[in-house]
Every structure is written in C-alpha cells, then in structure tokens.
C-alpha cells in the first residue's frame, strides 16, 4: 500500500510562499505556513553547482550556507539539499511530515511525497537532492528521493492537462502511449520501483473501468536503461506521457 503526502507551494509576492498540505493520510494533521524563502540565492547556488557537475558532487566547501546546517565537509549539492529540506519541512509542515512517516512505518506502507510547484523559479530548483542531514548516524545522509521507504515526485501545479483533456486531443481510436522509466542502484530499490509501476498500471485500469473516461492506453516499461536506450525510446516511441521513477 501507498500513503500520500502531497504538498503545494505557491508564490504570493516578494519572497513569500504559501506552503500547505493538499492530501494526507487519515491521522496526519493538515498544515499550512506562509514562509519567506531566499529562492534567488538558492537558484544562484544551483546554477553554479549544476554548471560543473563534479563541483556539485565532489568538491568540498568551507561554508555551510544560510540555514543549511551542513558541515564544511559536505558537498555543495548536499548543503543545498539540506537547506531545501529544512525550508520545506518547518513548523507545522515538519510536524505533519514526521507523523506521516511514523504512520507509514507502523503500517508497513510506502510514503509518497508529491510536491506541487507554481512558478518557473521553484521548478528550476533541484528538489531531488533534499536531505535531512546526518539524522541516522555520523556520515549517513538521509536522501528523501533515494530512500527505499519514500517515493518522491514533483509536478507543475499550475499546469493541469488531465487524461480526459489528452483524450480529446487524441484522434478517435488512437492509443495513449505512456513510457515508464525506472532506475535504481540496488535490488531493494528496484523492487520498490516495480511495486510503483504495478500500482500505476492498476490505478489506470481501475479508473478506466470505473469512469469509462480514459482512452485505451499502452504502457511500456523501460527498466535501468542507459542513455542510448532511453534516447532511442523517446525518439522512436511517439509517447504522449513519460513517467520517471528513480534517482535524479
């Protein structure tokens, strides 16, 4: 089973953002906060680090950054990821997130964190590197998007093209083609992603049977592809939807 924890982030002027839970499991409190974020600074840091990937992955930094809480030994991307995590999960949002993790753990369920972002600036940030620092043991970084117990995805919240809208855009009788790409470094995480794919296929089939609104669809799974195989599939498959599950 999968437990949802869906959060939306909306710019409301200046450096202020409205962050709130949109969908949580039973027993998890709803949360809403108006927060001030240094998004411009995060973007400058991200641009600098991503321009030279080796700098972001390997180079040490002597500065922890504003609100980062990182040590001088931490790579730049990890420091930025820690800042993003602390900024998102603060005050009532953090309380709600901690309770959601506890409930999912006790029930033996996967926790799916969905982050809905509005505005180009928020979308440009590397939310996939979010981490909670050395919370387990010294030197062990808890990466939100890389854990076996949490599924992470983000989407552009102000662009809503539903499957029903896509159906109207398709010619009559044309298949809706979906490519699902999975990538994980070890067997345990590959199994978790396989469960996610199975859940996605079951939900699509159930929605089609219950509502009759979904077009006929063709789902293709590409597991652990290299760059050549992925490029080939995207160029030749004529897919309308790409669903990626795995590491960034």
BALUM-73139 format. One record per atom (N, C-alpha, C, O): x, y, z; residue number from 1. Coordinates in steps of 0.05 Angstrom, whole numbers. Example, Ala and Ser with C-alpha at 12.3 -4.5 7.8 and 13.67 -1.06 7.14 Angstrom:
// residues 2
PT      u      v      w pos
PT    264   -114    156   1
PT    246    -90    156   1
PT    264    -66    156   1
PT    285    -66    169   1
PT    257    -45    142   2
PT    273    -21    143   2
PT    258      1    157   2
PT    268     23    161   2
***
This chain:
// residues 248
PT      u      v      w pos
PT     17    -24      0   1
PT      0      0      0   1
PT     18     25      0   1
PT     41     25      9   1
PT      6     47    -10   2
PT     20     72    -12   2
PT      4     94      2   2
PT    -20     97     -2   2
PT     18    109     19   3
PT      6    131     34   3
PT     16    158     21   3
PT     40    162     18   3
PT     -3    175     14   4
PT      4    200      1   4
PT      9    223     21   4
PT     -4    225     41   4
PT     29    239     14   5
PT     34    264     29   5
PT     39    285      7   5
PT     62    287     -3   5
PT     19    300      0   6
PT     20    319    -22   6
PT     21    347    -12   6
PT      5    356      5   6
PT     41    362    -22   7
PT     46    390    -13   7
PT     46    408    -37   7
PT     58    401    -58   7
PT     34    431    -34   8
PT     35    452    -55   8
PT     50    476    -45   8
PT     49    483    -22   8
PT     65    489    -64   9
PT     80    513    -58   9
PT     72    535    -78   9
PT     75    531   -102   9
PT     62    557    -67  10
PT     51    579    -84  10
PT     64    605    -77  10
PT     63    614    -54  10
PT     77    619    -97  11
PT     88    646    -92  11
PT     65    665    -87  11
PT     45    665   -101  11
PT     68    682    -66  12
PT     47    702    -60  12
PT     57    730    -60  12
PT     44    748    -49  12
PT     81    734    -71  13
PT     92    761    -73  13
PT    117    765    -57  13
PT    120    754    -34  13
PT    136    780    -68  14
PT    161    784    -54  14
PT    176    758    -52  14
PT    179    743    -71  14
PT    186    752    -28  15
PT    199    727    -22  15
PT    181    709     -6  15
PT    191    691      8  15
PT    155    713     -7  16
PT    136    698     10  16
PT    124    676     -7  16
PT    117    679    -30  16
PT    120    653      7  17
PT    108    629     -6  17
PT     89    616     13  17
PT     93    614     37  17
PT     66    608      1  18
PT     46    593     17  18
PT     51    563     13  18
PT     49    553    -10  18
PT     57    549     34  19
PT     63    521     33  19
PT     42    506     49  19
PT     38    513     72  19
PT     29    487     37  20
PT      8    473     52  20
PT      5    445     42  20
PT     11    438     19  20
PT     -6    428     59  21
PT    -12    400     52  21
PT    -38    400     36  21
PT    -57    414     44  21
PT    -39    384     15  22
PT    -63    382     -1  22
PT    -76    355      3  22
PT   -101    352      0  22
PT    -61    334      9  23
PT    -72    307     12  23
PT    -54    292     32  23
PT    -30    289     27  23
PT    -65    283     53  24
PT    -51    267     73  24
PT    -68    244     82  24
PT    -92    243     77  24
PT    -55    224     94  25
PT    -70    200    103  25
PT    -86    206    128  25
PT    -81    226    142  25
PT   -104    189    134  26
PT   -120    192    159  26
PT   -101    191    183  26
PT    -84    174    185  26
PT   -106    210    202  27
PT    -89    212    225  27
PT    -66    231    223  27
PT    -53    238    243  27
PT    -61    241    198  28
PT    -39    260    193  28
PT    -52    288    193  28
PT    -70    293    177  28
PT    -43    307    210  29
PT    -55    333    210  29
PT    -48    350    185  29
PT    -26    348    175  29
PT    -68    365    176  30
PT    -63    384    154  30
PT    -45    406    165  30
PT    -45    412    188  30
PT    -30    419    146  31
PT    -12    440    155  31
PT    -11    462    134  31
PT    -15    456    110  31
PT     -7    486    142  32
PT     -4    509    124  32
PT     13    530    137  32
PT      9    537    160  32
PT     32    540    121  33
PT     50    561    131  33
PT     56    581    109  33
PT     58    574     86  33
PT     59    606    117  34
PT     69    627     99  34
PT     98    632    106  34
PT    105    640    128  34
PT    116    626     87  35
PT    144    625     92  35
PT    160    645     75  35
PT    151    650     52  35
PT    182    654     85  36
PT    200    671     70  36
PT    224    655     61  36
PT    239    644     78  36
PT    228    652     35  37
PT    250    635     24  37
PT    269    652      8  37
PT    260    669     -8  37
PT    295    647     10  38
PT    315    661     -7  38
PT    319    646    -34  38
PT    340    636    -40  38
PT    297    645    -49  39
PT    297    629    -74  39
PT    319    639    -93  39
PT    332    623   -106  39
PT    322    665    -96  40
PT    343    676   -114  40
PT    371    665   -107  40
PT    386    657   -125  40
PT    377    664    -81  41
PT    403    653    -73  41
PT    405    624    -78  41
PT    426    615    -87  41
PT    384    609    -74  42
PT    384    580    -80  42
PT    389    576   -110  42
PT    404    558   -117  42
PT    376    592   -126  43
PT    379    589   -155  43
PT    408    595   -164  43
PT    419    580   -181  43
PT    420    615   -152  44
PT    448    621   -159  44
PT    466    598   -151  44
PT    484    591   -166  44
PT    461    588   -128  45
PT    478    565   -119  45
PT    474    541   -137  45
PT    493    528   -145  45
PT    449    535   -143  46
PT    443    512   -160  46
PT    455    515   -188  46
PT    466    496   -199  46
PT    453    539   -199  47
PT    464    544   -226  47
PT    494    540   -225  47
PT    506    528   -244  47
PT    507    550   -204  48
PT    536    547   -202  48
PT    544    518   -200  48
PT    563    509   -213  48
PT    530    503   -183  49
PT    537    475   -179  49
PT    531    457   -203  49
PT    547    439   -209  49
PT    508    462   -216  50
PT    500    445   -238  50
PT    515    452   -263  50
PT    516    435   -282  50
PT    527    475   -265  51
PT    544    482   -288  51
PT    568    463   -289  51
PT    577    455   -311  51
PT    579    457   -266  52
PT    601    438   -264  52
PT    592    415   -246  52
PT    595    417   -222  52
PT    581    393   -257  53
PT    571    371   -240  53
PT    591    360   -220  53
PT    584    353   -198  53
PT    617    359   -228  54
PT    637    349   -210  54
PT    640    367   -185  54
PT    645    358   -163  54
PT    636    393   -190  55
PT    637    412   -167  55
PT    615    405   -147  55
PT    619    405   -123  55
PT    591    401   -158  56
PT    568    395   -141  56
PT    570    368   -127  56
PT    561    366   -104  56
PT    583    348   -140  57
PT    583    321   -128  57
PT    608    317   -110  57
PT    606    302    -91  57
PT    630    329   -117  58
PT    655    321   -105  58
PT    668    343    -88  58
PT    681    337    -68  58
PT    666    368    -97  59
PT    682    389    -85  59
PT    671    396    -57  59
PT    647    399    -53  59
PT    689    398    -37  60
PT    681    407    -11  60
PT    678    437     -9  60
PT    688    451    -27  60
PT    664    446     11  61
PT    660    475     14  61
PT    665    482     43  61
PT    658    467     61  61
PT    677    505     48  62
PT    682    514     75  62
PT    659    529     87  62
PT    660    536    110  62
PT    637    534     71  63
PT    614    549     81  63
PT    590    531     82  63
PT    586    514     64  63
PT    575    534    103  64
PT    551    517    106  64
PT    527    529     92  64
PT    507    515     88  64
PT    527    555     86  65
PT    505    568     72  65
PT    484    577     93  65
PT    484    567    115  65
PT    467    596     85  66
PT    447    606    103  66
PT    426    585    109  66
PT    413    575     92  66
PT    424    578    135  67
PT    404    559    143  67
PT    409    531    135  67
PT    392    513    138  67
PT    434    526    124  68
PT    439    499    114  68
PT    444    479    135  68
PT    436    456    133  68
PT    457    487    157  69
PT    462    468    178  69
PT    482    447    171  69
PT    485    427    186  69
PT    496    450    148  70
PT    515    430    139  70
PT    543    435    150  70
PT    548    457    160  70
PT    560    416    148  71
PT    588    419    157  71
PT    605    427    134  71
PT    596    426    111  71
PT    629    436    139  72
PT    647    444    118  72
PT    656    421    101  72
PT    666    426     79  72
PT    652    397    110  73
PT    660    373     94  73
PT    639    366     73  73
PT    644    350     55  73
PT    614    376     76  74
PT    592    368     59  74
PT    595    379     31  74
PT    601    403     28  74
PT    590    363     10  75
PT    590    374    -17  75
PT    568    395    -21  75
PT    548    395     -6  75
PT    572    413    -40  76
PT    554    435    -44  76
PT    525    427    -49  76
PT    507    439    -37  76
PT    521    407    -65  77
PT    493    398    -71  77
PT    480    387    -46  77
PT    456    391    -42  77
PT    495    374    -29  78
PT    483    364     -4  78
PT    475    387     14  78
PT    454    385     28  78
PT    492    407     15  79
PT    485    430     32  79
PT    460    444     22  79
PT    442    451     37  79
PT    458    447     -5  80
PT    434    459    -16  80
PT    410    442    -11  80
PT    388    452     -5  80
PT    413    416    -14  81
PT    390    398     -9  81
PT    381    399     20  81
PT    357    396     25  81
PT    400    403     38  82
PT    393    405     67  82
PT    377    431     72  82
PT    358    432     87  82
PT    386    453     58  83
PT    372    478     61  83
PT    343    476     50  83
PT    324    485     63  83
PT    340    463     27  84
PT    313    459     16  84
PT    295    443     34  84
PT    271    449     38  84
PT    306    422     46  85
PT    291    404     64  85
PT    282    420     88  85
PT    259    418     96  85
PT    300    435    101  86
PT    293    450    125  86
PT    273    472    119  86
PT    256    478    136  86
PT    275    484     95  87
PT    257    505     88  87
PT    229    495     83  87
PT    209    507     90  87
PT    227    471     71  88
PT    201    459     64  88
PT    188    448     89  88
PT    164    453     94  88
PT    203    432    104  89
PT    191    419    128  89
PT    198    435    153  89
PT    218    428    167  89
PT    183    455    158  90
PT    187    472    181  90
PT    160    477    195  90
PT    139    476    182  90
PT    161    482    221  91
PT    138    488    237  91
PT    116    466    234  91
PT    123    442    237  91
PT     91    473    227  92
PT     70    453    226  92
PT     74    433    203  92
PT     65    410    205  92
PT     89    442    182  93
PT     94    423    159  93
PT    112    401    169  93
PT    108    377    161  93
PT    132    407    185  94
PT    151    387    195  94
PT    136    368    214  94
PT    140    343    212  94
PT    119    378    231  95
PT    103    361    249  95
PT     86    341    233  95
PT     86    317    239  95
PT     72    351    213  96
PT     55    334    196  96
PT     72    313    182  96
PT     63    290    180  96
PT     95    321    171  97
PT    113    303    157  97
PT    123    281    175  97
PT    124    257    167  97
PT    131    288    199  98
PT    142    268    218  98
PT    120    248    225  98
PT    125    224    226  98
PT     96    258    230  99
PT     73    240    237  99
PT     67    221    213  99
PT     62    198    217  99
PT     67    232    189 100
PT     62    216    165 100
PT     83    193    162 100
PT     75    171    156 100
PT    108    200    168 101
PT    129    179    166 101
PT    124    157    187 101
PT    127    134    182 101
PT    117    166    211 102
PT    112    147    233 102
PT     89    128    226 102
PT     91    104    231 102
PT     67    139    216 103
PT     43    123    209 103
PT     50    103    187 103
PT     43     80    188 103
PT     64    113    166 104
PT     71     96    144 104
PT     89     73    153 104
PT     86     50    144 104
PT    108     80    171 105
PT    126     59    181 105
PT    111     38    197 105
PT    116     14    194 105
PT     93     47    214 106
PT     78     28    231 106
PT     60     10    215 106
PT     55    -13    222 106
PT     50     21    193 107
PT     32      5    175 107
PT     47    -11    154 107
PT     35    -27    140 107
PT     73     -7    152 108
PT     88    -21    132 108
PT     82    -12    104 108
PT     83    -27     85 108
PT     76     14    101 109
PT     68     25     76 109
PT     90     43     64 109
PT    106     54     79 109
PT     90     46     38 110
PT    108     66     26 110
PT     95     93     29 110
PT     71     96     27 110
PT    112    114     33 111
PT    103    141     36 111
PT    110    156     10 111
PT    133    157      2 111
PT     89    166     -3 112
PT     94    180    -29 112
PT     92    210    -24 112
PT     70    221    -19 112
PT    114    224    -27 113
PT    116    253    -25 113
PT    113    265    -52 113
PT    129    261    -70 113
PT     91    280    -56 114
PT     86    294    -81 114
PT     87    324    -76 114
PT     73    335    -59 114
PT    105    338    -92 115
PT    110    366    -88 115
PT     99    381   -112 115
PT    111    379   -134 115
PT     78    397   -108 116
PT     66    413   -129 116
PT     77    441   -128 116
PT     74    455   -108 116
PT     90    450   -150 117
PT    104    476   -150 117
PT     92    495   -171 117
PT     85    486   -193 117
PT     89    520   -163 118
PT     79    540   -181 118
PT    101    561   -187 118
PT    114    570   -168 118
PT    105    567   -212 119
PT    125    587   -219 119
PT    150    574   -229 119
PT    159    554   -219 119
PT    163    587   -249 120
PT    187    576   -261 120
PT    211    575   -242 120
PT    227    556   -243 120
PT    213    594   -223 121
PT    236    594   -205 121
PT    236    570   -187 121
PT    257    557   -183 121
PT    213    563   -176 122
PT    212    539   -158 122
PT    218    514   -174 122
PT    230    495   -164 122
PT    208    513   -199 123
PT    212    489   -215 123
PT    242    485   -222 123
PT    250    463   -227 123
PT    257    507   -223 124
PT    285    505   -231 124
PT    303    495   -208 124
PT    326    489   -213 124
PT    292    493   -184 125
PT    309    484   -162 125
PT    311    453   -161 125
PT    292    440   -168 125
PT    334    443   -153 126
PT    337    413   -153 126
PT    326    400   -128 126
PT    341    392   -110 126
PT    300    399   -125 127
PT    287    388   -102 127
PT    294    359    -97 127
PT    292    349    -75 127
PT    303    345   -118 128
PT    311    317   -116 128
PT    334    312    -97 128
PT    339    290    -88 128
PT    350    333    -91 129
PT    373    330    -73 129
PT    366    335    -44 129
PT    384    336    -27 129
PT    340    340    -38 130
PT    333    345    -10 130
PT    343    323      9 130
PT    341    299      2 130
PT    353    331     32 131
PT    362    312     52 131
PT    360    323     80 131
PT    360    348     83 131
PT    357    305     99 132
PT    354    313    127 132
PT    380    311    143 132
PT    379    310    167 132
PT    402    312    129 133
PT    428    311    142 133
PT    434    285    156 133
PT    423    265    149 133
PT    453    286    175 134
PT    462    262    189 134
PT    442    254    211 134
PT    449    256    234 134
PT    418    246    203 135
PT    398    240    224 135
PT    400    212    235 135
PT    390    206    257 135
PT    413    194    220 136
PT    415    166    229 136
PT    441    160    243 136
PT    441    149    265 136
PT    463    167    231 137
PT    489    163    243 137
PT    509    181    229 137
PT    503    192    208 137
PT    531    185    241 138
PT    551    203    230 138
PT    559    195    202 138
PT    567    172    197 138
PT    557    214    184 139
PT    565    209    156 139
PT    543    196    140 139
PT    547    192    116 139
PT    520    189    151 140
PT    498    176    136 140
PT    477    198    130 140
PT    462    206    148 140
PT    476    206    105 141
PT    457    227     97 141
PT    430    214     88 141
PT    430    196     72 141
PT    408    224    100 142
PT    382    215     92 142
PT    372    230     68 142
PT    363    253     70 142
PT    373    217     44 143
PT    364    230     19 143
PT    335    222     15 143
PT    328    199     12 143
PT    318    243     13 144
PT    289    238     10 144
PT    283    223    -15 144
PT    268    203    -15 144
PT    295    231    -38 145
PT    288    219    -63 145
PT    302    192    -68 145
PT    297    179    -89 145
PT    320    184    -50 146
PT    335    160    -55 146
PT    329    138    -35 146
PT    341    116    -36 146
PT    311    143    -16 147
PT    305    123      4 147
PT    287    101     -6 147
PT    272    104    -26 147
PT    288     78      7 148
PT    271     55     -1 148
PT    242     58      9 148
PT    225     44     -1 148
PT    238     75     29 149
PT    212     77     41 149
PT    195    101     32 149
PT    172    103     39 149
PT    208    119     17 150
PT    194    143      8 150
PT    196    145    -23 150
PT    218    142    -34 150
PT    173    150    -36 151
PT    173    155    -64 151
PT    169    185    -68 151
PT    151    197    -57 151
PT    187    197    -83 152
PT    186    226    -87 152
PT    180    233   -116 152
PT    191    222   -134 152
PT    161    253   -120 153
PT    156    263   -146 153
PT    148    293   -143 153
PT    138    301   -122 153
PT    153    308   -164 154
PT    144    336   -164 154
PT    130    342   -190 154
PT    136    328   -210 154
PT    113    362   -190 155
PT     99    368   -215 155
PT     93    398   -215 155
PT     94    412   -194 155
PT     87    408   -239 156
PT     80    437   -242 156
PT     50    440   -235 156
PT     33    431   -250 156
PT     45    452   -213 157
PT     18    453   -202 157
PT     -1    470   -218 157
PT    -25    465   -217 157
PT      9    490   -233 158
PT     -9    508   -247 158
PT    -13    499   -276 158
PT    -25    514   -292 158
PT     -4    476   -283 159
PT     -9    465   -310 159
PT    -24    439   -306 159
PT    -12    419   -298 159
PT    -50    439   -312 160
PT    -66    415   -308 160
PT    -77    405   -334 160
PT    -98    414   -343 160
PT    -63    386   -347 161
PT    -74    373   -371 161
PT    -81    345   -363 161
PT    -64    327   -362 161
PT   -106    341   -357 162
PT   -115    315   -347 162
PT   -115    295   -370 162
PT   -114    302   -393 162
PT   -118    270   -362 163
PT   -121    249   -382 163
PT   -146    253   -399 163
PT   -146    247   -423 163
PT   -167    264   -387 164
PT   -191    270   -403 164
PT   -185    291   -424 164
PT   -195    288   -447 164
PT   -169    312   -417 165
PT   -162    332   -437 165
PT   -145    320   -458 165
PT   -148    326   -482 165
PT   -127    302   -451 166
PT   -110    290   -471 166
PT   -126    272   -489 166
PT   -120    269   -512 166
PT   -147    260   -478 167
PT   -164    242   -494 167
PT   -177    259   -516 167
PT   -179    249   -539 167
PT   -186    283   -510 168
PT   -199    299   -530 168
PT   -179    308   -551 168
PT   -186    312   -575 168
PT   -153    310   -543 169
PT   -132    318   -562 169
PT   -124    295   -581 169
PT   -113    299   -602 169
PT   -130    270   -573 170
PT   -123    248   -589 170
PT   -144    243   -611 170
PT   -167    248   -607 170
PT   -135    233   -633 171
PT   -153    225   -654 171
PT   -170    201   -644 171
PT   -160    185   -628 171
PT   -194    198   -655 172
PT   -211    176   -646 172
PT   -198    150   -652 172
PT   -189    144   -675 172
PT   -197    133   -632 173
PT   -185    106   -635 173
PT   -155    105   -631 173
PT   -144     83   -633 173
PT   -142    128   -627 174
PT   -113    128   -624 174
PT   -106    120   -595 174
PT   -119    129   -576 174
PT    -85    105   -592 175
PT    -76     97   -565 175
PT    -62    120   -551 175
PT    -49    136   -563 175
PT    -66    120   -525 176
PT    -50    138   -508 176
PT    -25    123   -499 176
PT    -28    103   -484 176
PT     -2    131   -508 177
PT     23    116   -503 177
PT     38    128   -480 177
PT     44    152   -480 177
PT     44    112   -460 178
PT     58    121   -436 178
PT     84    104   -433 178
PT     83     80   -435 178
PT    106    119   -429 179
PT    132    106   -424 179
PT    139    109   -395 179
PT    140    132   -385 179
PT    143     87   -381 180
PT    151     87   -353 180
PT    181     79   -352 180
PT    188     57   -360 180
PT    198     97   -342 181
PT    226     92   -339 181
PT    233     89   -310 181
PT    227    107   -294 181
PT    247     67   -303 182
PT    255     63   -275 182
PT    285     60   -274 182
PT    298     49   -292 182
PT    296     70   -252 183
PT    325     69   -248 183
PT    332     69   -218 183
PT    324     88   -204 183
PT    346     49   -209 184
PT    353     47   -180 184
PT    380     32   -178 184
PT    385     14   -194 184
PT    396     39   -158 185
PT    423     27   -156 185
PT    424     -1   -144 185
PT    444    -15   -148 185
PT    403    -10   -130 186
PT    405    -36   -117 186
PT    379    -51   -120 186
PT    358    -40   -127 186
PT    380    -77   -113 187
PT    357    -94   -117 187
PT    333    -86   -100 187
PT    310    -87   -109 187
PT    338    -77    -76 188
PT    316    -69    -58 188
PT    300    -46    -70 188
PT    276    -46    -70 188
PT    315    -25    -79 189
PT    301     -2    -90 189
PT    288     -9   -117 189
PT    268      3   -124 189
PT    300    -27   -132 190
PT    288    -36   -157 190
PT    261    -49   -152 190
PT    242    -45   -167 190
PT    259    -65   -130 191
PT    234    -78   -123 191
PT    213    -57   -115 191
PT    190    -60   -122 191
PT    221    -36   -101 192
PT    203    -15    -93 192
PT    192      0   -118 192
PT    168      6   -119 192
PT    209      4   -137 193
PT    201     18   -162 193
PT    182     -1   -178 193
PT    163      9   -191 193
PT    187    -27   -177 194
PT    170    -46   -191 194
PT    142    -45   -179 194
PT    122    -46   -194 194
PT    140    -42   -153 195
PT    114    -40   -140 195
PT    100    -14   -148 195
PT     76    -14   -151 195
PT    115      7   -151 196
PT    104     32   -160 196
PT     92     30   -188 196
PT     70     40   -194 196
PT    107     16   -206 197
PT     97     12   -233 197
PT     71     -4   -233 197
PT     52      2   -247 197
PT     71    -26   -217 198
PT     47    -42   -216 198
PT     24    -27   -205 198
PT      1    -30   -215 198
PT     29    -10   -185 199
PT      7      7   -173 199
PT     -4     26   -194 199
PT    -28     30   -197 199
PT     14     38   -210 200
PT      6     57   -231 200
PT    -12     43   -252 200
PT    -32     54   -259 200
PT     -4     20   -260 201
PT    -19      5   -280 201
PT    -46     -3   -269 201
PT    -67     -1   -283 201
PT    -47    -12   -244 202
PT    -73    -19   -232 202
PT    -91      5   -230 202
PT   -115      2   -235 202
PT    -80     28   -222 203
PT    -97     52   -219 203
PT   -108     61   -246 203
PT   -132     69   -248 203
PT    -92     59   -267 204
PT   -102     67   -294 204
PT   -124     48   -303 204
PT   -144     57   -314 204
PT   -120     22   -299 205
PT   -140      3   -307 205
PT   -166      7   -291 205
PT   -188      5   -302 205
PT   -163     12   -265 206
PT   -187     15   -248 206
PT   -202     40   -256 206
PT   -227     40   -257 206
PT   -188     62   -261 207
PT   -201     87   -269 207
PT   -216     84   -296 207
PT   -238     94   -299 207
PT   -203     69   -314 208
PT   -215     65   -340 208
PT   -241     49   -337 208
PT   -261     54   -351 208
PT   -241     29   -320 209
PT   -265     12   -316 209
PT   -287     27   -301 209
PT   -311     23   -308 209
PT   -279     43   -281 210
PT   -299     57   -265 210
PT   -312     80   -279 210
PT   -337     84   -277 210
PT   -297     96   -294 211
PT   -308    120   -305 211
PT   -313    118   -335 211
PT   -330    132   -346 211
PT   -297    101   -349 212
PT   -300     99   -378 212
PT   -289    124   -392 212
PT   -293    126   -416 212
PT   -276    142   -377 213
PT   -267    167   -389 213
PT   -239    164   -402 213
PT   -231    180   -419 213
PT   -224    145   -393 214
PT   -196    142   -402 214
PT   -195    129   -430 214
PT   -211    111   -435 214
PT   -178    139   -447 215
PT   -174    126   -473 215
PT   -159     99   -470 215
PT   -148     94   -449 215
PT   -160     83   -490 216
PT   -143     59   -489 216
PT   -114     68   -487 216
PT   -105     86   -501 216
PT    -99     54   -470 217
PT    -71     63   -466 217
PT    -53     39   -469 217
PT    -60     16   -465 217
PT    -28     46   -476 218
PT     -7     27   -480 218
PT     16     35   -462 218
PT     28     56   -465 218
PT     22     18   -442 219
PT     43     25   -422 219
PT     68      8   -428 219
PT     67    -16   -428 219
PT     90     22   -432 220
PT    116      9   -437 220
PT    134     15   -414 220
PT    138     38   -406 220
PT    147     -6   -403 221
PT    165     -2   -381 221
PT    194     -6   -391 221
PT    201    -26   -403 221
PT    211     14   -385 222
PT    239     13   -392 222
PT    255     13   -366 222
PT    257     34   -353 222
PT    265    -10   -358 223
PT    279    -12   -332 223
PT    310    -10   -336 223
PT    321    -23   -353 223
PT    322      7   -319 224
PT    351     10   -318 224
PT    363     16   -346 224
PT    383      3   -353 224
PT    352     34   -362 225
PT    363     39   -388 225
PT    389     56   -386 225
PT    392     72   -368 225
PT    406     52   -405 226
PT    429     71   -408 226
PT    419     94   -425 226
PT    396     94   -435 226
PT    437    114   -430 227
PT    428    138   -444 227
PT    420    131   -473 227
PT    401    143   -483 227
PT    434    113   -486 228
PT    427    106   -513 228
PT    399     94   -516 228
PT    384    102   -533 228
PT    393     75   -498 229
PT    367     62   -499 229
PT    344     82   -493 229
PT    323     81   -505 229
PT    349     99   -473 230
PT    328    119   -466 230
PT    324    138   -489 230
PT    301    144   -496 230
PT    345    148   -501 231
PT    343    167   -524 231
PT    328    153   -547 231
PT    311    166   -560 231
PT    335    128   -552 232
PT    322    113   -574 232
PT    292    110   -569 232
PT    276    114   -588 232
PT    285    104   -544 233
PT    256    101   -538 233
PT    241    127   -541 233
PT    219    127   -552 233
PT    252    149   -532 234
PT    239    175   -533 234
PT    236    184   -562 234
PT    216    196   -570 234
PT    256    178   -579 235
PT    256    188   -606 235
PT    237    171   -624 235
PT    225    181   -643 235
PT    235    145   -617 236
PT    220    127   -635 236
PT    193    119   -625 236
PT    176    109   -640 236
PT    188    122   -599 237
PT    163    111   -587 237
PT    138    128   -591 237
PT    116    117   -588 237
PT    141    154   -597 238
PT    118    172   -600 238
PT    100    170   -576 238
PT     75    167   -578 238
PT    112    174   -552 239
PT     97    173   -527 239
PT     85    200   -521 239
PT     97    221   -526 239
PT     60    199   -509 240
PT     48    224   -500 240
PT     55    231   -471 240
PT     54    254   -463 240
PT     61    209   -456 241
PT     67    213   -427 241
PT     93    199   -420 241
PT     97    176   -428 241
PT    110    212   -405 242
PT    134    200   -394 242
PT    132    200   -363 242
PT    128    222   -351 242
PT    133    177   -351 243
PT    133    175   -322 243
PT    160    164   -313 243
PT    167    141   -320 243
PT    175    180   -298 244
PT    201    171   -289 244
PT    201    165   -259 244
PT    190    181   -243 244
PT    211    142   -252 245
PT    213    134   -224 245
PT    241    125   -218 245
PT    251    106   -230 245
PT    255    139   -200 246
PT    282    131   -194 246
PT    299    154   -184 246
PT    288    173   -173 246
PT    325    151   -187 247
PT    344    172   -178 247
PT    347    193   -198 247
PT    345    189   -222 247
PT    352    218   -188 248
PT    356    240   -207 248
PT    384    240   -218 248
PT    391    257   -234 248
***
